[in-house]
Amino acid sequence: MILAEEEWRARLLAHEARVDALVGPHLSRRRAGRTHPVHDFLFTYYSFKPAQLRRWHPGTGVVLAGSPPHASWPGYEARRSGVAVGAAMVERRASTVEWVRGLLAATASRPAHTGCFGLHEWAMVYRTQPGDVRHEAYPLRLGHSGTDEVVEAHQIRCSHFDAFRFFTDEARSLNALTPTRELQPSLEQPGCLHAGMDLYKWAYKLTPLVPSELVVDAFELAGEIRELDMRASPYDLSGLGYEPVRIETTEGKRDYVERQRAFAARGATLRERLLAVTEPG
């Protein structure tokens, strides 16, 4: 596919404007030395920087006609009709593409399990004391003892290693599973909020092989999922405008599962798009 200069330039400018609107509040807080327990996660837990997110890539198989700035970017090469991601870059990223594709395909092959109710966040503060929690500036809605009681009253079945590894030592033994990095392709399931958020990670790790529009779509989904993740957490974030999803109640559980299913459906679409662009050949 060859994109004329006016076409790729319009996509580049639209992408930059979209990203500027998404990352502007974070950059303003960073300049002011302020933090945010919900939105900063996308920039602290994930390693893709705002400037990297803002750089537009068309993906493999697309030639940019005219004089694109990509001509001087790593991984691109000149073609007779323009500039495109080079064969050397594709070859260099082949093992990463293969691993990510395997993980995404395995996840997509499984049904979406709901019913975890976001208890991974509760397990991260189980049996802690004041001063030991990550978001110390925000109180626990039910206090430490009340939080512990919620954990102990539920079965915890977290399948995601990068959530499980932040459990307190006391909470790990309560989990029905023991996720590891090696078991990730065997355990990942599409109903998991963290698996949905991580679609952003897999998209940016494949940059510049995937279109940047797909990366930002995944970024937006991750941001929305993060909001639910923290609204269902034990923290009281009402002062920031986040009403809690009270998963300790029957009504709160229903609300959580409904939202979880909607995110799983959107994540399935993004997963299919990522699988499509990593198709061999």
C-alpha positions in Angstrom: 0.0 0.0 0.0 1.3 3.4 -1.0 0.1 6.5 0.9 0.3 9.8 -0.9 1.9 12.6 1.1 -1.4 14.4 1.7 -2.9 11.2 3.1 -0.2 10.2 5.5 0.4 13.7 6.6 -3.3 14.0 7.5 -3.1 10.8 9.5 0.1 11.9 11.2 -1.5 15.2 12.3 -4.7 13.6 13.4 -2.7 11.1 15.5 -0.6 13.8 17.2 -3.7 15.8 18.1 -5.4 12.7 19.5 -2.4 11.8 21.6 -1.9 15.4 22.8 -5.4 15.4 24.2 -4.9 12.1 25.9 -1.5 12.8 27.5 -1.8 16.5 28.2 -3.3 16.2 31.7 -0.5 13.8 32.7 2.2 16.1 31.4 0.7 19.0 33.2 0.7 17.1 36.5 4.2 16.0 35.9 5.4 19.5 35.4 3.6 20.6 38.5 5.0 17.7 40.5 1.6 16.1 41.1 0.5 12.5 40.8 -2.7 10.7 40.1 -3.4 7.2 41.4 -5.6 6.2 38.3 -4.2 7.8 35.2 -0.5 7.9 36.0 -0.5 4.1 35.9 -0.5 4.2 32.1 2.8 6.1 32.2 4.5 4.5 35.2 3.6 0.8 35.0 3.9 0.8 31.2 7.2 1.8 29.7 6.0 3.7 26.6 6.7 7.4 27.0 4.3 10.1 25.8 6.7 11.2 23.1 6.9 7.6 21.8 3.1 7.3 21.8 2.9 10.6 19.9 5.2 9.4 17.0 3.0 8.1 14.2 3.8 4.8 12.4 1.8 3.4 9.5 2.7 -0.2 10.2 4.4 -2.7 8.0 3.4 -3.0 4.4 2.8 0.7 4.0 5.0 2.9 1.9 5.0 6.7 2.5 5.4 8.7 -0.6 7.0 12.1 -0.8 9.3 13.3 2.1 8.2 11.7 5.3 10.2 12.3 8.5 10.4 8.5 8.9 13.2 8.5 6.4 15.6 9.3 9.3 13.9 7.1 11.9 15.4 3.8 13.0 14.0 0.8 11.3 12.8 2.5 8.1 14.3 2.2 4.7 14.0 3.9 1.3 12.0 2.3 -1.3 11.6 3.2 -5.0 8.2 4.7 -4.2 8.9 6.1 -0.8 9.8 5.1 2.8 8.6 2.1 4.7 9.5 -0.1 7.7 12.5 -2.1 6.6 12.9 -5.8 6.2 15.8 -5.7 8.8 13.4 -4.3 11.4 10.8 -7.0 10.7 13.4 -9.7 11.0 14.9 -8.2 14.2 11.4 -8.2 15.8 10.4 -11.6 14.6 10.8 -13.4 17.9 8.9 -10.8 19.8 6.1 -10.9 17.2 6.0 -14.7 17.5 5.8 -14.7 21.3 3.1 -11.9 21.4 1.1 -13.6 18.7 1.2 -16.9 20.6 0.0 -15.3 23.8 -2.8 -13.4 22.1 -4.0 -16.4 20.2 -4.0 -18.6 23.3 -6.0 -15.9 25.2 -8.5 -15.5 22.4 -9.1 -19.3 22.3 -10.5 -19.3 25.9 -13.8 -18.1 27.2 -13.9 -14.9 29.2 -14.2 -15.7 32.9 -15.8 -13.2 35.2 -16.4 -13.3 38.9 -13.0 -12.2 40.1 -14.6 -8.9 41.2 -11.2 -7.1 41.1 -10.1 -8.7 44.3 -6.5 -8.5 43.1 -6.3 -4.9 44.3 -7.6 -6.0 47.7 -5.1 -8.8 47.8 -2.3 -6.2 47.3 -3.2 -4.6 50.7 -4.3 -7.7 52.6 -2.9 -7.8 56.1 -1.0 -4.5 55.7 -0.8 -1.7 58.2 -1.1 2.1 57.7 2.0 3.3 55.8 2.4 0.0 53.9 0.0 0.5 51.0 0.9 1.9 47.6 -1.6 4.8 47.5 -1.1 6.0 51.0 -2.7 9.4 50.3 -6.1 7.8 49.8 -7.8 5.9 52.7 -9.2 2.4 52.4 -13.0 2.6 52.2 -13.5 -0.2 54.8 -10.2 0.3 56.7 -7.6 -2.3 57.1 -9.6 -4.8 59.1 -12.6 -4.4 56.9 -10.5 -4.9 53.8 -9.0 -8.1 55.2 -12.5 -9.4 55.9 -13.6 -8.9 52.3 -10.5 -10.9 51.1 -11.2 -13.7 53.5 -14.9 -13.9 52.6 -14.2 -14.5 48.9 -12.3 -17.0 46.8 -9.5 -15.3 45.0 -8.7 -16.7 41.6 -6.3 -14.3 39.9 -4.8 -15.7 36.7 -2.6 -12.7 35.8 1.0 -12.9 36.8 1.6 -9.1 36.8 -1.2 -8.6 39.2 -0.4 -11.7 41.3 3.2 -10.6 41.8 2.0 -7.6 43.8 -0.1 -9.6 46.3 1.1 -9.5 49.9 2.8 -12.6 51.1 -0.2 -13.5 53.2 -2.6 -13.1 50.2 -0.6 -15.3 47.7 -1.4 -18.4 49.7 -5.1 -17.6 49.3 -5.1 -17.5 45.5 -6.4 -20.6 43.8 -3.7 -20.3 41.1 0.0 -19.6 41.1 0.7 -17.6 38.0 4.2 -17.3 36.7 5.7 -15.6 33.7 6.3 -19.0 32.1 2.7 -20.0 32.6 1.3 -16.7 31.2 0.3 -18.2 27.8 -1.5 -21.1 29.6 -3.4 -19.0 32.1 -4.3 -15.6 30.4 -8.0 -15.3 29.8 -9.9 -12.5 28.0 -12.2 -11.6 30.9 -9.2 -10.4 33.0 -9.0 -6.7 33.3 -5.2 -6.7 33.3 -5.2 -8.8 30.2 -7.3 -6.2 28.6 -5.0 -3.4 29.7 -2.0 -5.3 28.5 -3.2 -5.2 25.0 -1.7 -1.7 25.0 1.6 -3.2 26.1 1.7 -5.7 23.3 0.7 -3.1 20.8 3.5 -0.7 21.7 6.0 -3.5 22.0 5.3 -4.3 18.3 5.9 -0.7 17.3 6.7 0.3 14.5 5.3 -2.9 13.0 1.7 -2.0 13.9 -0.3 1.1 13.0 -0.1 3.8 15.7 -3.9 4.2 15.5 -4.2 0.6 16.9 -1.7 1.4 19.7 -3.8 4.5 20.7 -7.0 2.5 20.6 -5.4 0.1 23.0 -4.2 2.9 25.2 -7.7 4.4 25.4 -9.1 1.0 26.4 -6.4 0.5 29.0 -7.3 3.9 30.5 -11.0 3.1 30.8 -10.2 -0.4 32.3 -7.9 1.2 34.8 -10.7 3.5 36.0 -12.9 0.4 36.8 -9.9 -1.3 38.3 -9.5 1.5 40.9 -13.2 2.2 41.4 -13.5 -1.5 42.4 -10.4 -1.3 44.6 -10.5 -0.9 48.4 -9.3 2.7 48.1 -11.7 5.7 48.6 -11.1 7.8 45.5 -14.4 9.7 45.7 -12.5 12.9 46.3 -11.2 12.6 42.7 -14.6 12.0 41.3 -14.6 8.2 41.2 -17.6 6.7 42.9 -16.7 3.2 44.1 -18.0 0.0 42.6 -18.7 -1.8 45.9 -17.7 -5.3 45.0 -18.3 -6.4 48.6 -22.0 -6.1 47.9 -24.3 -8.1 45.6 -25.2 -5.0 43.6 -21.6 -4.0 43.3 -20.7 -7.5 42.0 -23.4 -7.3 39.3 -22.1 -3.9 38.3 -18.6 -5.0 38.1 -19.3 -8.1 36.0 -21.4 -6.1 33.6 -18.6 -3.7 33.0 -16.0 -6.5 32.9 -18.0 -8.3 30.1 -18.2 -5.1 28.1 -14.4 -4.5 28.3 -13.8 -8.2 27.4 -15.8 -7.7 24.2 -13.9 -4.6 23.3 -10.6 -6.3 24.1 -11.5 -9.2 21.9 -11.9 -6.9 18.9 -8.5 -5.2 19.6 -6.9 -8.7 20.1 -8.2 -9.8 16.7 -6.8 -6.6 15.1 -3.4 -7.3 16.7 -3.5 -10.9 15.5 -4.3 -9.7 12.0 -1.3 -7.4 11.8 1.0 -10.1 13.1 -0.2 -12.7 10.6 2.9 -14.5 9.2 3.7 -13.5 5.7 
